[in-house]
Amino acid sequence: MTVDGNDRGGSFALVAPGKTATLVYDASSDGEVVGAAAEMFSGDVKLITGTPLAIATSWDGVTLPIVAGTGGQVGVYRRPRLGR
């Protein structure tokens, strides 16, 4: 993984003008550990960019998701198709 300010094929911005990624996790199956990790990662992104990532426990209103969780769990990972 490379972290830089360039937009190129196969990449996406965590934070860009007018859009910020959202960390999505299933609080009912992943619990406090994944929530704490999401908070820490969001804080790290804020230290670098000045903007924290949003954190959500459902897909409602999420347009640029980063799924966080425990391998083998389902729940939040079954994302709706959102018009595709």
Backbone as a chain_set.jsonl record, in Angstrom:
{"seq": "MTVDGNDRGGSFALVAPGKTATLVYDASSDGEVVGAAAEMFSGDVKLITGTPLAIATSWDGVTLPIVAGTGGQVGVYRRPRLGR", "coords": {"N": [[0.847, -1.161, 0.0], [0.481, 2.208, -0.776], [0.695, 5.469, 0.377], [-0.294, 8.482, -0.752], [-0.829, 11.649, -2.412], [-1.844, 11.331, -4.95], [-4.181, 10.556, -7.513], [-4.948, 7.644, -9.083], [-5.412, 4.842, -11.35], [-6.904, 2.0, -9.812], [-6.792, 2.967, -7.278], [-8.11, 4.744, -4.404], [-9.436, 7.566, -2.715], [-9.217, 8.217, 0.727], [-9.87, 10.538, 1.985], [-11.021, 13.33, 0.377], [-11.595, 16.397, -1.453], [-14.85, 17.278, -0.736], [-15.666, 14.644, -0.285], [-15.562, 11.863, 1.91], [-14.35, 8.807, 3.121], [-16.175, 6.134, 4.737], [-15.916, 4.165, 7.579], [-17.277, 1.056, 8.021], [-18.84, -1.153, 10.217], [-20.07, -4.118, 11.89], [-21.667, -3.8, 14.723], [-23.056, -5.583, 16.282], [-21.97, -8.121, 15.868], [-19.205, -7.827, 15.779], [-18.471, -6.165, 17.828], [-16.863, -4.368, 20.566], [-14.068, -4.341, 20.077], [-13.538, -4.079, 17.277], [-14.883, -1.701, 16.857], [-13.317, 0.016, 18.461], [-10.881, -0.159, 17.081], [-11.664, 0.978, 14.655], [-12.206, 3.602, 15.503], [-9.609, 4.371, 16.276], [-8.214, 4.178, 13.809], [-9.611, 6.076, 12.304], [-8.897, 8.33, 13.776], [-6.125, 8.357, 13.268], [-6.135, 8.916, 10.528], [-7.193, 11.47, 10.653], [-5.083, 12.804, 11.94], [-3.23, 12.874, 9.878], [-4.566, 14.022, 7.65], [-6.271, 15.984, 8.6], [-8.941, 15.557, 8.62], [-11.298, 13.411, 10.013], [-12.278, 9.974, 9.403], [-15.633, 8.969, 8.776], [-17.669, 6.894, 10.889], [-19.681, 4.042, 10.855], [-22.406, 1.809, 11.65], [-24.167, 0.683, 9.995], [-25.373, 0.5, 6.583], [-26.731, 2.76, 5.85], [-26.895, 5.691, 4.101], [-24.21, 5.557, 3.387], [-21.687, 6.077, 1.063], [-19.053, 5.752, 0.233], [-17.613, 3.201, 1.25], [-15.499, 1.593, 3.706], [-14.977, -1.503, 4.77], [-14.798, -2.817, 7.961], [-13.844, -5.399, 10.155], [-14.224, -8.656, 11.701], [-12.777, -11.54, 10.44], [-14.757, -14.102, 8.961], [-17.119, -13.385, 10.15], [-20.442, -12.295, 9.366], [-23.03, -10.397, 8.868], [-22.731, -7.036, 8.567], [-21.312, -7.215, 6.222], [-22.815, -8.026, 4.113], [-23.639, -6.171, 1.954], [-26.157, -4.018, 0.671], [-27.142, -3.707, -2.8], [-27.395, -1.108, -3.708], [-28.62, 0.26, -5.97], [-27.264, -0.778, -8.161]], "CA": [[0.0, 0.0, 0.0], [1.184, 3.476, -0.841], [-0.114, 6.62, 0.777], [0.146, 9.723, -1.368], [-1.91, 12.523, -2.835], [-2.148, 11.151, -6.368], [-5.319, 9.718, -7.876], [-4.605, 6.838, -10.253], [-6.164, 3.604, -11.474], [-6.731, 1.041, -8.737], [-6.682, 3.64, -5.986], [-9.232, 5.579, -4.008], [-9.085, 8.517, -1.661], [-9.929, 8.131, 1.999], [-10.36, 11.896, 2.196], [-10.83, 14.179, -0.802], [-12.536, 17.517, -1.398], [-16.259, 16.942, -0.907], [-16.026, 13.257, 0.035], [-14.751, 11.185, 2.91], [-14.741, 7.407, 3.282], [-16.819, 5.749, 5.991], [-15.622, 2.836, 8.104], [-18.535, 0.392, 8.363], [-18.657, -2.423, 10.911], [-21.27, -4.678, 12.501], [-21.489, -3.723, 16.169], [-23.679, -6.734, 16.956], [-21.134, -9.326, 15.804], [-17.791, -7.511, 15.95], [-18.334, -5.603, 19.161], [-16.051, -3.235, 20.973], [-12.696, -4.353, 19.555], [-13.532, -3.5, 15.932], [-15.258, -0.297, 17.034], [-12.148, 0.74, 18.961], [-9.912, -0.087, 15.979], [-12.195, 1.96, 13.706], [-11.973, 4.925, 16.101], [-8.17, 4.674, 16.217], [-7.846, 4.419, 12.413], [-10.184, 7.374, 11.95], [-8.044, 9.33, 14.412], [-4.859, 8.415, 12.53], [-6.407, 9.629, 9.269], [-7.337, 12.886, 11.009], [-3.75, 13.358, 12.204], [-2.535, 13.063, 8.606], [-5.308, 14.842, 6.686], [-7.085, 17.014, 9.241], [-10.335, 15.129, 8.542], [-11.483, 12.025, 10.429], [-13.231, 9.165, 8.647], [-16.885, 8.699, 9.462], [-17.799, 5.512, 11.34], [-21.087, 3.652, 10.839], [-22.706, 0.407, 11.921], [-25.128, 0.25, 8.975], [-25.073, 1.065, 5.264], [-27.585, 3.927, 5.61], [-26.221, 6.917, 3.696], [-22.789, 5.35, 3.108], [-21.409, 6.035, -0.371], [-17.665, 5.337, 0.018], [-17.373, 2.389, 2.444], [-14.371, 0.73, 4.022], [-15.548, -2.47, 5.699], [-13.901, -3.262, 9.028], [-14.489, -6.462, 10.908], [-13.56, -9.897, 12.051], [-12.95, -12.558, 9.41], [-15.698, -15.156, 9.281], [-18.396, -12.813, 10.574], [-21.191, -11.823, 8.203], [-23.669, -9.146, 9.247], [-22.576, -5.829, 7.767], [-20.622, -7.487, 4.972], [-23.8, -8.259, 3.06], [-24.044, -4.823, 1.552], [-27.168, -3.915, -0.388], [-26.571, -3.356, -4.105], [-27.438, 0.348, -3.863], [-28.956, 0.721, -7.309], [-26.415, -1.327, -9.214]], "C": [[0.896, 1.228, 0.0], [0.225, 4.581, -0.434], [0.485, 7.85, 0.127], [-1.062, 10.519, -1.827], [-2.323, 12.362, -4.281], [-3.32, 10.205, -6.581], [-4.95, 8.964, -9.146], [-5.414, 5.558, -10.245], [-5.858, 2.634, -10.349], [-6.598, 1.666, -7.361], [-7.987, 4.354, -5.651], [-8.785, 6.453, -2.854], [-9.889, 8.219, -0.407], [-10.582, 9.47, 2.311], [-10.018, 12.699, 0.952], [-11.823, 15.331, -0.696], [-13.972, 17.046, -1.681], [-16.636, 15.5, -0.632], [-15.02, 12.647, 1.001], [-15.26, 9.758, 3.046], [-15.374, 7.191, 4.656], [-16.399, 4.342, 6.366], [-16.939, 2.224, 8.559], [-18.209, -0.921, 9.07], [-19.968, -2.844, 11.569], [-21.071, -4.738, 14.01], [-22.059, -4.947, 16.878], [-22.811, -7.983, 16.909], [-19.66, -9.033, 16.051], [-17.49, -6.827, 17.276], [-17.323, -4.494, 19.328], [-14.669, -3.192, 20.337], [-12.635, -3.698, 18.175], [-13.937, -2.03, 15.998], [-14.088, 0.549, 17.516], [-11.092, 0.891, 17.862], [-10.359, 0.941, 14.944], [-11.961, 3.378, 14.22], [-10.499, 5.321, 15.999], [-7.727, 4.977, 14.782], [-8.376, 5.766, 11.948], [-9.35, 8.505, 12.542], [-6.701, 9.482, 13.717], [-5.027, 9.179, 11.219], [-6.551, 11.123, 9.545], [-5.981, 13.535, 11.287], [-3.012, 13.687, 10.911], [-3.229, 14.09, 7.715], [-6.042, 16.028, 7.296], [-8.559, 16.664, 9.266], [-10.46, 13.679, 9.009], [-12.414, 11.283, 9.47], [-14.51, 9.044, 9.459], [-16.889, 7.23, 9.871], [-19.283, 5.193, 11.421], [-21.235, 2.173, 11.152], [-23.838, -0.098, 11.03], [-24.752, 0.943, 7.667], [-25.857, 2.34, 4.966], [-26.754, 5.17, 5.302], [-24.75, 6.768, 3.348], [-22.575, 5.239, 1.604], [-19.991, 5.578, -0.695], [-17.234, 4.509, 1.24], [-15.994, 1.739, 2.497], [-14.913, -0.22, 5.081], [-14.47, -2.912, 6.681], [-14.596, -4.39, 9.77], [-13.604, -7.646, 11.166], [-13.825, -10.916, 10.959], [-13.895, -13.646, 9.869], [-17.039, -14.66, 9.786], [-19.138, -12.347, 9.321], [-21.801, -10.47, 8.501], [-23.505, -8.03, 8.244], [-21.977, -6.103, 6.39], [-21.565, -7.803, 3.825], [-24.42, -6.93, 2.66], [-25.158, -4.881, 0.512], [-26.541, -3.401, -1.68], [-26.624, -1.864, -4.417], [-27.622, 0.803, -5.312], [-28.079, 0.2, -8.416], [-26.99, -2.581, -9.78]], "O": [[1.922, 1.279, 0.679], [-0.927, 4.607, -0.866], [1.624, 8.223, 0.409], [-2.2, 10.088, -1.64], [-3.085, 13.181, -4.795], [-3.434, 9.179, -5.91], [-4.67, 9.58, -10.174], [-6.037, 5.223, -9.237], [-4.7, 2.458, -9.969], [-6.321, 0.97, -6.384], [-8.85, 4.539, -6.509], [-7.864, 6.108, -2.113], [-11.097, 7.995, -0.472], [-11.696, 9.53, 2.83], [-8.863, 12.741, 0.526], [-12.787, 15.252, 0.065], [-14.255, 16.488, -2.741], [-17.811, 15.149, -0.732], [-13.815, 12.88, 0.92], [-16.469, 9.528, 3.083], [-15.144, 7.951, 5.597], [-16.513, 3.422, 5.555], [-17.642, 2.803, 9.387], [-17.398, -1.709, 8.582], [-20.862, -2.023, 11.778], [-20.384, -5.626, 14.516], [-21.594, -5.308, 17.96], [-22.894, -8.823, 17.804], [-18.93, -9.919, 16.495], [-16.371, -6.909, 17.783], [-16.973, -3.784, 18.385], [-14.148, -2.107, 20.08], [-11.773, -2.854, 17.93], [-13.388, -1.204, 15.269], [-13.885, 1.666, 17.04], [-10.479, 1.95, 17.732], [-9.537, 1.689, 14.415], [-11.561, 4.257, 13.456], [-10.179, 6.465, 15.675], [-6.961, 5.913, 14.553], [-7.67, 6.514, 11.272], [-9.123, 9.522, 11.886], [-6.187, 10.593, 13.586], [-4.176, 9.986, 10.845], [-6.084, 11.948, 8.76], [-5.755, 14.686, 10.912], [-2.258, 14.659, 10.85], [-2.572, 14.928, 7.098], [-6.397, 16.971, 6.59], [-9.354, 17.388, 9.865], [-9.796, 12.801, 8.458], [-13.242, 11.903, 8.802], [-14.472, 9.019, 10.689], [-16.192, 6.414, 9.269], [-20.06, 5.966, 11.981], [-20.312, 1.385, 10.946], [-24.4, -1.167, 11.271], [-23.924, 1.854, 7.647], [-25.657, 2.942, 3.911], [-25.996, 5.641, 6.15], [-24.095, 7.764, 3.039], [-23.202, 4.411, 0.942], [-19.747, 5.066, -1.787], [-16.581, 5.024, 2.148], [-15.411, 1.386, 1.472], [-15.271, 0.214, 6.176], [-13.379, -3.324, 6.287], [-15.806, -4.34, 9.99], [-12.405, -7.638, 10.888], [-14.977, -11.136, 10.587], [-13.851, -14.07, 11.024], [-17.999, -15.427, 9.846], [-18.503, -12.036, 8.313], [-21.104, -9.463, 8.384], [-24.093, -8.083, 7.164], [-22.13, -5.286, 5.482], [-21.137, -7.842, 2.671], [-25.566, -6.623, 2.988], [-25.111, -5.691, -0.414], [-25.511, -2.728, -1.643], [-25.935, -1.413, -5.332], [-26.864, 1.635, -5.811], [-28.153, 0.709, -9.534], [-26.402, -3.179, -10.681]]}, "num_chains": 1, "name": "protein.A"}
